Each structure stands twice: as structure tokens, then as C-alpha cells.
């Protein structure tokens, strides 16, 4: 399902997301107005339109603000400005949005204006509450926020303020999104809010970023039968909703015992890090001698101490002294120790490496040897707990390194992911002697033992298991080009929200009936230090999968691959944003966090509708330590920005790489 993760909140004052404003210059709005007035006086329509196109959200603010000022205290300066804003908007976007704003304010009486002012205060207060609730991931508070925005939206509707009503409907929908409520999502209410938002934006003639991101989401929801529009092609939404599992046996508690893992790929697991590129593994970061650190993801972490220049110890009992020596001999070694206390006490292991003088990061040679002031230890999972469920051996692996065997997925922001998107990391469960593990999940198919619900307790040392039965169908992945190592789907709706199933491999995989979405995947190519890889994430245009009883759903992925990217226009310069670069597959899936195969495309610009580029430029990688010092670690994962000179009022940009090491030929659409 196309989740609007980039939409956080919409500010009543500026019509931009608060998150976007936080890093923007404080004078962005005054700077826009100063430039716009200057270009208008010069009659420089081309520059006016470039500014209008580049700063659409800011332009919307000034259209509304100026129309409101005219309705209160009209003067020639405001009239001239509004005529210029109106003219530029119509040339660029070809709608009558400025006319509608002018009409709304002109015909609003004093009581309407007073009511609008009060509602904007209430809106901003609700927006702040939403921001806080989202940061805290407080589902209960977000329901209250949604209720408040619905009241506010209805009030704006009564005074015919379509713009502020649309903003309120959007925030209402975002507050109800699945990422906050999982199995308790009210899809009908959310869909209705999105539908009203889209209709209002279309009525106003504003197809901005938020509109463009919402439309694919709304199409998916309505196609699956949510909202007032009914289901697509006459299909009832209830046909796609699981009825829930039926209990097929008594609950049982299983005690698990520790078992080490020998090497990163002892068992194939849905873990991005399990290869020899330990330079990007999670780290325990120590400073100078005497410094301490924790395993940042582990709630009951012991303390790690740098005792001397080359000696690291682990304090497991909290007395400030080392109890376990951590091997730091410059080779791959495991360290095993106890964490937790009482019923939660458990054995935990990590595989570790330290940096070397002659090392590599994204293919760039560099010195990662510990120094007097810094000592990083790179870690990967090296332990598991095993037991018997229904006559089948299960092995639970703490792949997300939070110290709990069989925990819920953790979400992280990692370098190399465009748009600052989150990536989930999952624990794993190996079933029987399979060399391939499944993601840890509420419901797991244990092979000959059948489907079971699983719940980890006491840090994972105990698992409560119960046999269940589902109505099922199958999903089959067919991929051209790179074959996914893992393609993990997540259930949608109350019964399946905490269920994750790997469906990679090309064969039919049994899944409970219902709706499923891509949660996470990986692709790899090559061996050892030459191995290249990327994560697979859901794109905005990627559809979800609806599985009916007895039916097989085929999902086609992979080639032809395309670049997707963002660019900006300032004057005659077109800047391609290297950090925004990602690769799209056939189903709309996104390939990102590309390691050992950073794309190096050629960017081209042309006049809109022309047949060929008027200028091209090769986007360069950081390349060396000097580049790293200048641009920082995040840009080691992406090509640097490229500037092109545009010719013509409207331009299009394309990226082409003849042969990427991982994906082969890559070419974007002209956009």
C-alpha cells in the first residue's frame, strides 16, 4: 500500500510540512516575495515562472496571504503583486486557483473571517499535538488528534474554506495511517478523508506534492473496497479481509537453549549486513582509554570499557570492572556473555571486527584503524536460542541486535536511503534443518507442524506457541534481472499486522488470505569483498497484494530498472540531487542503500518535448578521502549533485547509466 510516510503535518500558516520547514532558512518566504516583486517590476516572466515552479508551496502561501490582505486593506501594490502571482500561476499550472482564493476572501464577511482566525489557531494546536503523538508513536493520542481534525475540517467546510478544509482532511487521514495503528486501522474513515482531500484539491486546481503522493494511496484503498466508493470491479472488500485464525491446539510454553552461530551466512536470513562488508555493520563506539559505551539497541545492555589502547572488556555485573575480554585481534571473532537478570537472563553473542589500516568503504581505500581517541567495534549477530515446537526444531536469531530473541521489527534511518526513509530490521527463525530462515512473526508456518502463533517472553528464553489454521492462498514472485534474496511481506489489517513472510525464491508460498504489502527485501550479487547489494523498499506507486482462498497471486519484479530522482531549477541552472537517487523496478519497488555499486549516471537536460539533451554531465562519486572530508559519509552512498544549464522555459531531465555493476543498464524517464 502506498504509505504517505513523507507527509508528517501540514502547517496552516505556510501550507508546508513542519518537518520540511524545520531545516529551511527562516527568510525563505520573504526571499521569495522580494525576488518575485523584483522580477514582476522588470516584466521577467521567465524568472517569475521558474520561481513559481521551484517554490510552489511558498507561492501558495503568498497567493492566499495577498488575497486576504486585499480583502482587508486593498492598495495598488497588493493588486499589482496579485496580478503577477495570478499570471505566473496560470502560465505554470494552468488552473484558476488564484481566482478562487481571491473570490473566497472577497466574499467572506467579518464573522467568517473571525471564525477562520479562531479555527486556524485550533488547527495549529492540533498540528503540534499530532507532531508530538507521532514522535511518541502514541496511537491513542493520534485517534484523539484525528477526531479534533475532523471537527476542524467540518468547521472549515461550513465557512466554505476549501483550502484549510483540505489541509485538515489530510492531517486527519495521516493520523489514522496504518503505521500508527497496525491492526486497529479504520480504513474506511481514512479513505474517506483522503478522498475528500483529493476532491478539494482538484476543485481548487492545486495538484501539489501532497496531492500527487495521495492519489496512488487513495486508488489502492478504493480498489480494495474501502471508503464510500465501494470495491473495484464489483469485488466486496470483505472477500479480502481475513476472518482470523482458528485455534487448532492448546497453548504451550517452550524453553529455549543457547546455540552459537558459526559464521554470518551459517543460515541465510533477511539481514542486510550478513556478508564480509563489516565496515558498515552496526558499531559499538568507544573513545579514548577509560571510555565506556553500551550496545545502543539493547535495553538492558552491559557496559563496554576501553581498558587500554588495544584492550576492550565487558562489564556484565555493573561493578565498573571487566568480566569478559572482547577479542580485538583484527580478525572475525565472536564474543559471548550474559545479559539481563532473573527470568530474563540469557546468553548473547556478537561477531565482531575492528578497522584496519588498509580498508575499504564503498570501494574507496581508507584507514579505519582504531586511534587514541576513537575505537569502533563492528558487530553482527552470532547467537541463537533453540527449542522444539510441535515436533519441529526452531532456532530464533536476534538479527536486529536489540538483545531480545524474537522481538518485533525495529525501524532505523540509515545512510544511503533516499528521502530519509525508515528501514526495518527483523529477527529470524530457522525451521528444522532449513538453510534459509524466515522472519520472526506472530504467525509462522512451521512446515510439517503447520501454522503456529508465536510469542517471545523473558528476552526470548521462552516462547508461547499455539497451533492455528488459516484459509490460505499463495503468492509467487517472478523477477527479471536480479532475483531477490529475500522479499518479506507484511499483513495488513487487525489479524495479520504483525505477520511477516518471506516469499522470495520464485515458488508459490502459502499465506493467509487477506491484504499484504512489501515490508523489506534484499538483492545481492558477487562474492566476499566484491559482493554488491541493495535493500528493496516499497515505492509510492507500488500496489499491495490481495490474496483470496485457493488463488495464486503472481508479483512481477525487477527489470527493466529505472532511475528515479529529484531536481531543482534556479534561474538557468538545473541541479540534479544525487542524494535523492534510487532505482525503481517493474512493480514500483524501490532499490536503495546500494553498496559497492554506487550509481554514476550521466544527467541530461532538454527543452520540454525536445528529442535530445542540450547538455549532459556525468555525476561523480565522492571518490576519495578528500571527497569524504568535504561531503561526509552519507554521500559515499550516492553520486554528487550535478549542475546543468537549461535552455527554454520548461525543461526535462533524464539520467542514464550504461552499465551499473549491480543492475546493468539503467535509464530514467524524462521528467
N, C-alpha and C positions, 0 to 999 in steps of 0.2 A: 504494500500500500504506500502511495507517495506521501510520506510524512513531511509536514512543513516544519522541519527541525530548525530551519534558519529563521523562522518567524518567532520572535520572542514576545514583544509587545509593540503596540502602535501608540506613539505619543500623540496626544490630542493637539499639542501646540505645533509640532513640526511635521507631523504625518510621516515620521520615520521611526524605525525600531529603536528603543532605548539603547540596546546593545551596540547598534551601529553608531549612535551619536556619541557614546562614551569615549571613543578614541578619535573623534573628529575635531578639527580646530574649532574653537569657540566662535570664531568670526566667520564661519562658513556661510552663514545666511547674509550677513552684512556684506561680505566679499562678493557674493552672487549679485546682490542688489546694486552694489557700486559698479560692477562690471556691466550689468545689464543696462543700467541707466546710461552709462558711458557709450555703449555700443548703439543704443537706441538714438541718442543725440547725433551720432555720426551716420546713422542710417545703415549700419553694418549688419544687414540681415543675416549674412552667413555666420558671423560670430555670435549673434543673438541665438540662432538656431543650434549652433554647436553647444552653447552653454545650456540651452533648454534641454537638449538631448542628453547631455552629460550629467546634469543635475536635476533630473525630473522631480524628485521628492522635494527639493528646495524650491523649485519653480511652483509646485502645487501650493506650498505654504504661502508664497508671495501673491499668487493669484487670489487665494482666499483672504489673506490679510488686506490686500489692496482693495478688494471688493467691499470688505467690511468697513474699511476706513472711508471709502467714498460714500457709503450709506450713512455715515455719521457726520463727516465734515469734508464734503467734496471740495476739490480745488483743481486747477489746471495741471499741476504736477502729477497728481494721482491719476487724472484722466489720461494724460499722455503715457504714463507708465502702464496703465491697464490696457490701453490700445496696443502698446508694444508687446505686452505679455500675451494678449489675445491673438495677435497676428502671428507671433512666433509659435505658440502652441498649435494653432490651426495648420501652419505650414509643416510642423514636425509630426504631429499626432492626428491631424485631420478630424478632430471632433470639436464639439461646441461646449466643452467643459467650462471655459471662462464665462460664456454667456449664461450658463445655468447658475454659476456662482454669483454672478452679478445680479441676476433675477432674484435669487433666494434672499440675498441681503437687502435688495431694494424694496422688496415687498414684506420684509419682516418688521412688525410693529415693535414698539418699545417693550411690551410684555414678552414677546417672543425672544427678543434679544436678552432680556434679563434672565429668562428661563434657560436660554442657551448657555449663558455665562455660568449659571449655577451647575448645569449639567456637565460642563467642561471641568469644573473643579471636582465633581464627583467622579468623572472619568479618570482624571489624573490620579486621584486617590486609589481607585480600583486598580489602575495600572501598576502603581507602586506595590500594592498588595499582591498582585499577580507575580510580579518580578520576584518578590521575596518568597512566595509559596513555591515558585518553580525552582529557585535556588535550593530550597529545603526539600524539594520533591514531596510536598505535603498535599496528598490527593484530596483530603477532606477540605482543606482551605481553598483549593482550586475549585471545588464544587461551589463553595460559597461565593468565590470570585465570579464564576460563571453565572450564578443567579443574579449577582449585582450587575454584571454587564448586560444581562437580558433586560433588567429593569431600565437601565440607562438607555439601551438601544430602543426600547419601546417608547421611552420619553422623547428621544430624538425623532423617532418616527412621527409622533404626534405633532411636532412642530415642523415636520417636513424637511429636516436637516439630513439629507441623504448621505452626505459625506461622513458626518460624525456617527450616523447610524451604521454605516458600512464598517467604520473602524471598530465600533463596539461589537458588531456581529462577528468580526474576525477574531477579536480577542476572546469572545465567548467560545468560539469553536476551538481555538488553541488551548484554552483552559480545560476543555473536555477531551483533548487528544489522548490516544492510547498510551503514549509513553508515560503519562502520569497515572493512569487508572487501570491499565492492563485488563484484567478480566472483568472489570466493572465499568467498561466504557459504554456510554449511552450513544450509540452510533446514529440513531435517528435524530436525536437532538443536535448532535454535532453536524450532521449532514444538512439539516435544515438551516443552521446558522451559516455554513459555508455557501449554501445555495442562495440565501438572501444577500450575503456579501457580494457574490458574483453578479447577481442581478442588479444590485445598486451600482456597482462599479460600471457595468455596461450601460445602465441608464444615464450615468454621469459622463460617460465617454472617457473613462480612465482605465487603461489596461496597463497598469504599472507592474512592478516586480511582484508585489503581493498577489495581484490578480493572476499573473502568469504562473505562479507557483501553486495557487489554489485550484485552478481549473483541472489539472490532471488528478489531483486528490479527489475533487468532487465527482469527476467522471467515474473513478474507481468505486467510490462509495455508492453512487446511484446505480451503477451497473450491478452491484451486489444486493440491491433491493432496499437500501437504507434511505430514510427521508420520505418525503411525500410523493416523490416521483414514481415509486414502485420499482420493481425489479426489471432488469434488462431482458428483452426478448421473452417476456411473459413468465420468467422464472421466479418463483417465490423465494424470498430471502430465507425463509425457514428451511428450505431444502439444503442450504449451505451451512446451517448452524448446527454444530454437534449437539446431540442430546445428552452428552456426558457419558463417562464410562460406567459400566455396570460392575459391581464388585463380584469377583469370581473366587474369592478365598479369604481366609482370615488374615488380619494384620499380624506381622511377625517382626520381632526385633533381632537384628543380626549384628553380632560383634565383629568388627573388622580388625585385622592384624597388619602391622607394618611390613612392607616388602620394598626393597630398593629397585630403582630403575637404573640400568647399566649405562646407557648412552642416550643422547637426545632423541634418536629415532628408534629406540628399542621397541616402541609401539607408535604407529602413525596416529597422530592426534591433531585436532583442529587448533593448532597453536602456531602463530606466525614465526615464533623465534626458534623452532626446533631444527636448527642447522648449524653450520660452523661459523656463521656470521655473529659471533658472540659480542662483537663491538657494539651491537645495537640491542643487546639483551637489557632487561631491567638491571639497575645497579644499586649497590649499597655504597653510598658516597661518604668517604671519610676525609678529614682534613689532615692536619699535622699530627705528630706524635702526641698521644694523650687524648685525641678527639674521639668522640663516640657517634654512633648512628644507630638507627633502627631499620628493620625491614619495613619500608614505608607502607606496604599494603597489609601488613599483619597487625591486627588489633592488639593482640597480647604478645607483641614481639619482644624477644630478649634484646639486650644491648650488645652492640658490636663495638669493640675497642681497638684502636691502633696503639699497640703497646710499644712498638719501636718502629724504626724505618721500614722494616720488612715483615714484622710480626703482627698478626691480627688474631684476636681472641673473641670468644662469645661468652658473655655473662648470662647464664641461664637461670641463676637463682636470685639475681637482683642485689648482690652484695658488693657490686662495683669491681669485682675481680673476675678474671677469665676462668671459665670452666672447660671450654672446648677450644683447642687450637684450630684455626682456619688455615688450611694449606694454601700457600701463596708461592708455589714453585714455578709458576709460569707454564703450567700445563693443565689440561682439563681434569679437575678432580671434584669429588663430592665431599660435602661436609654434612654430618648428621648429628642432630641434637634434639632435646626435648623442648616443647613449647606448651603453654597452658598450665593449668593446675587442677587438682582434684579430678572430677569426672571428665574434664576436657583435656587432660594431659595427654599428649600424643607425640609420636616421633615424626620429625620433619627433616627433609633433606633438600639441599640445593646443589646443583652442579655449578662450578664457578671457574672463572678465568680472570687473569689480570692483564692489563695492557702491556704491550711490548714496544721496544724502541722502533722496530721496523714493522709497522702495522698498516692496515688499510681501512678506510671508511668510504663507502660508495666508490671504491676503486682508486681513491686518492691516497697515496702514501703519506703516513703521518706517524709521529711518535706519541704513543699512548701509555708510555711507561709511567708508573707512579712517581710523584715528586715529593719533595719535603713538605709541601703544603697541600697535596691532594693525592688521595689513594682511592681509586674506584675499583670495586669488585663487581664483575658482571655475573649474573646468576640466571639459572634456568631450573625448572622442576626436576627433582631427582628421587622423589619418594612417592609411595602409594600405600593405600590400605586395601586389603583383600578379604573376601569372605564368600559365603555360599548363600545364594538366594534361589529358592525353588530348584535346587539341584544343579545350579549353574554357578561357576566361579565368576565373581565380578571383582574388578580391580579399579578403584577410584583414585584418580590422579588430580592433585591440586595444581592444575595448569595455569590458573590466574594468579597464583602465588600470594593468596591472601591468608594462608595458613590454615584454611578450612578445606577438608576433603569433601567435595560435593556441595559447594556453595552456589548461590545464584550468580549469573554472569556479572562481571564488573565492567564499567564503562570508563574509557580513558580517551584523552586527547593526545594524539601522537604527532610528531613531526612527519611531514610527507603526505598529510591528508588535506586535500583542498577544502576550503570553506570551514576549516577548524571543526570538522565533524567528529563526533564520538565514534570510537571503535570498541566493540565489546570483546572481552576475553572470557573464555569458558573453561570450566573444569571438564575432565573427561572420564568416561567409564569404559573399560575394556570388558567385553563379554566373552567368557570362555577363553579359548586359545586364539581368538581372532587377532591378527596383527594390526588391525585397524580399530581404533576406539571410536565411540560415539560421544557427542557432547553430553555432559551430565544434564539431567532433565527430570521434571516432575513425573513424566510418564516415559518409560523406556521399554522397547521390545527386546526381551532377553532371549530371543531365539526359541529354543525348544521349551523354555519355561513360560513363554508368552509375555503379554504386556503386564507390566507392574508399575504401580505408583511407588516412588522412592522419596524418602525424606531423610536428610542427613541431620544428626544431632550430636552434641558433645564434640564439636570440632570435626565431625566426620567419623569418629571412632565407632559410632553406632548408626545403623541405617534401619529405618522402619519401612518395611516393604509389604505390599499387598497386591495380589493378583487382580487384574481388571480385564474387561473385554470392551472393545470398541466396534462400532460399524466402521469399516475402513475402505479406502480406495488406494490408489498408488500414484506416485509422482516419478517421472522419468526425465533425467537431464540428458539432453543431446547437445554437445558442444562442438563447434568447429574451431580449429586453431588450438589454443591451449585448452587442455582438459582440467577442470578444477580438481585440486587435491581434496578439497572439502567444499561443500556447498550446504550450509546449515540454514534450515528454515525454522521459523518460529510460528507457533499457532496464534491466531487472533480470536478474541472472544474469551468469555469467562472461563471455560473449561480448559482451553489449550494455551493460555497466555504464558505459562511457564514451561512449555514443552518445546524442546529443540531437537531436530532430527537432521542428520547428515544424509543428503540424497544424491551426493556425487557418485560417479562410477559408471553411469550410463545404463544401469539396470533399473527395473521397476522397484521402487521402495514403498513398502506398506506404511500408510499414515492414516490416522483417524480422519473421518470426514470432517469438513469444515473449511475454514479460510486460513491460508498460510502466507507468510511473507518472508523475503530474504532477510536473514539476520546477519550473516557473516560468511565469508568464504576465502579461500586462498588458491593461488596458482603458482607453480614453480617450474623451473627449467634449469638443467645443468646439475653439476655435482660439486660437492665440497665448497672450496672458496670461490668457484666460478658459478655457483648456483645463483639464479635470479628469481625474484619473487614479487608478488603484489597481493594486497587484500582485495576482496570483492565486496562491495557495498551496494546498497540499494540506491538506484538513481530516482530522481523525481518522476520520471516518465515510466518507471518500471511497474508493471501490473503485479497484483498478488495472484495467488493460485487458489482456486475454489475446487475442492475435491468432493465428489459425490460417491456414494456407496457403490463399490464394484467397478468404478470407472478409473481409467488411467489418464493422468494429465501429463502431457509432454511439454517440457520447457526448453526452448531452443536458445542457446547462449553462444557467446564468443564472436568469431569473425563473421562479417567484416568489422574490424575495430575502427573506432573513430576518436579523434581528439575532441575534447570539449574544453572551453577556456573562456576567460573574460578579458575584455579590453576596454580602454577608455580613450576618449578623444579630448584633447585640449588644444585649441587653435588648429594648427595644421599638423599636429603630431598625434599619431595613433600609438598608444602604448599597450603592448600585449603583456598581460600579467602572468609571468611564469609560475608564480605560486598557485594560481588557480587551475593549472593544467591537470587534467585527468583523462582517462581513456574510457570510452563507452563501448559496450558490447551490443550484440544483436537485440537482446531483450531489454535494453536500457540499463543493464547492470553497470556499475562503476568499478573500474580497476584503478587502485590508487596505492599510496605508500610503496612506490616501486623502488626496489633495492637492486643495485648492481646493473641497472639498465635505465638510468635516468633519461627520459626522452630529450632529444636535441633536435627539435623541428626547425624547419625553415618557415618563417612567417611571411605572408604576402598580403598586400593591401591593393584594392582596386576600387574604382568608382562603381557604385551600386549598379548591378546589371551588366557590367562590362565582362568581356570574355577572359581577360588575363590580368595578372597583377601588374601594377605600375611600379612597384618597388618590393624587394624582398630583403630579408635579413635573417641570418642564422642565429637562433637563440643559443647562447653559450652556457655550459655548466660552470659551477664555481671553479673547478679545475685544480686548485692547489691550496696550500696553506695560507698564502697571501689572500686568496679569494675568500677562504673561510674566515680569516680575521676581519675582512671587510664586510661580508654579507651574513655571517652567522651560520650556525648549524642547520636551521630549518631549510636554508636554500641549498644545502648539499643534496636535498631530495628533489629539487626542481630546477629547471633552467632559469637563468636570469631573465629579467624583463627585456623586451626588445622594442625600440622606437622606430616607427615608420612615418614617412611624410605622405600625407593624404592629398589627393587631387580630386576636387569635386566636393559638393555639399554633403552628399551621403556616400558612405563607403562601406565596404565589406572586407572582412579579414578571414584568412584561411591559414591553417598550419599543416605542414606536410613533413613526414619523416620517411624516407625511402625504405629504411630497414632498421627498425628498432631491435635490439638484441633479444628482447623478450617477446614482443608482439608481432614483429615483422613489419610490413608496410602499414603506415598509419597516415590517415588523411582526414581532416575535419571538413564539415560543410562550410561554405561561405556564410559568414554571419556578421 
